[in-house]
């Protein structure tokens, strides 16, 4: 998920406005717990309330800014059988945990068919647990390779027409004394990077994600895990991630890329709108925009397809809601192609439904829309496991700072820590 802010006060005002919709106090009110954005989900709630024509109204309730805090709040309330939770904007990694605990209502087969029609595979995979769709794909996100055309040309690379590898962009940046924009912060962004490297190398962080905690087998002590560690080591040891690599998140890597020593960057599509906004505000020069290109996420090995990161939001239906049928109906309204296109244009979050990418406004706002759609088809979700929090935190504890990562020890260290935590032999 790419996190954007909306003021709590503004959200509260809009929520009260939605709650006042309709004249019949007997109209069921559905509460949709939303992640912070630029107000788009509030507008979709208004639209679907209007479209419901009195069948239901939707009010929104704002979740915390950080995904981990969202998970904690939702898990605690759902464990208490909270019936006020009707619809939930869920970060994909936490879907298996809530589904396994029985906190998500079942999605009927006919609805599952409807909400996955023309939806990118990455979004379907991210909303699935044990071969069942357990959430409704809403918006989907993936990372692209962003590059400075001048730097690529000087290196003899043509990423737009010829896929490039991590080694190629490392060599290009190093030869021209440039920085690579990557995310080395001890946070979820680091797990996203590790997972993309491992899956692009043909591996998986977890070999048996549906297994009980004490039987989970990690896939890090493999050629794929070592290849991932090697790339991080090469970037960190050469100083290619910049002086702040250990604290570099998506925004920081974007700023690095926009600077004089920018070259290549892996990041979410929000960077395009943010760069345009910087030009409009007079903080960046138009020549920077003219020099930016985009391409498929880098491959680990030449001739092998990459597996870009997958992020986004799916809509879960609270298992203890008093209006599950209406909540499912509302979710179907929220994710229509027209609504997804609106949300993509206004909030910058890519659609999961491929039909939305044909919208002229989407094509105008995102010249790379077709590439985003293609990348989402190839995107790999992070490990689909009820124990994702333990796995992600374990990775961050053992693969940080990036300068400490080595293929000889980091995969083994992560495997040992995560395995012991899952077996109850050690605390994070």
Steps between C-alpha positions, in 0.01 A plus 500: 500500500621849420395718788363847443364737758161651562429708807306324771284807543408510132422129498280541805304781338448300182403194699236695689367625169468149370329384815238766445419379148148375449188596681400164646672427832425130452740485205786265595829681549816319391831605651796481265838509672734674259872558481619862465485635144417828329128475569416261218346227715272751667381609157442138393297446816288799404456375145396151607268635768327701228492203262347279771185715485416449866601133528795598719729790579876483545697697753878485522727464800870580465759238593850589626763613252735201530392160368628321811286723723200436274553126539529525878182704536293282268624170642423613856150619417411204283624263770235664720231422236454870420179524297564862399765394249320451169757574230878518546772639276766233550869494421551167313762347736251502789215333313608138572530570873148642523354232271661214691362638828146506355480879513394545135157410365481252215487641148224315306616324181293720269638814662855364482452445128365850453770685693788309337384545141767699313702537819881471488638173630713662770190649662314169487797318656526763773131460592508119507562264791495121473371520141200712601442866427461650848503872412391717210788647292477880506813680391827335413852632500833399361844644463662601173858572407527877461809626326670816379511469124831685483666257741360191326608629161852572624516142630377356173176375654150520353275382786181594317566247224749258655445374858793570728645314795603624841863443405463723195356793693756454778780515243341800327463698823847410618669595171337846504530568874123502546262373769238225480162566659412199717331459839739391775309626803420256780132490416252328271668659198806282562290184509341607171844531340628168637189316384524645150864396473439147628196437280670655197781250556246217483457439872255564782561631850268228634476162328182385677303813599189311613690284750459530879749734668735229621513336156568807284797451269694807387639520148782745567792258524483440126659637186211750478548620858874534455454686170270748673752558778781542247317783322433685825861449609634629168288817514574571866872426500557718192307789654259501206194541722624836623617599848156447656424155360430346842222757554382530142129444438299558183492878537869526581599287201282718278683811619833327437387414147389857435841634599807562288634149567176318424516212250262207556234441764249228591186657640121522487319714239428779749844640415375618160223719639730620778765605248245684285374676813857602581537658157167679533604638838827623356715266709612284207590581141299375202822357358490238777158377386621492140795283608292239685417166342333189637539129440432156643650426844863377467568129458739315729641291215516582131226326304285443809180698558483717809227477762422859600363577846128486554319736732164668519177453689227235498166529673428253777150447637483474878385156608299645789324773303123509537471582128744274317281473189473877472872542571581263216264692273666827601846355435390404149393859443827642632714292262317562172740592216364857490561548870848349475586732211380800704707386799811448286480845343417691818697308761780352290437139600488258202189298425479123537244476219662517156197678348581809705829543313314572176342809652632808312558688825710213635706490181557875520595502869721192470692474171639174640153354572543207262832408663342516845229262382758259352714516813201418719443182302855390584510637856572270792320554833700487818480169690137398540510371856310559826841565655598781269577743780759262646652429158524862394638620832751215501624601156534862603693402812753288309534681165553844647699712465556418132875541550493193728329275245706220352397187306715290731312581820183711456274226355608261777462762773147585385403135473626424851330800661164462327488123554577532869240775542232293328584202720470713812868462585587866462337843513535774241 
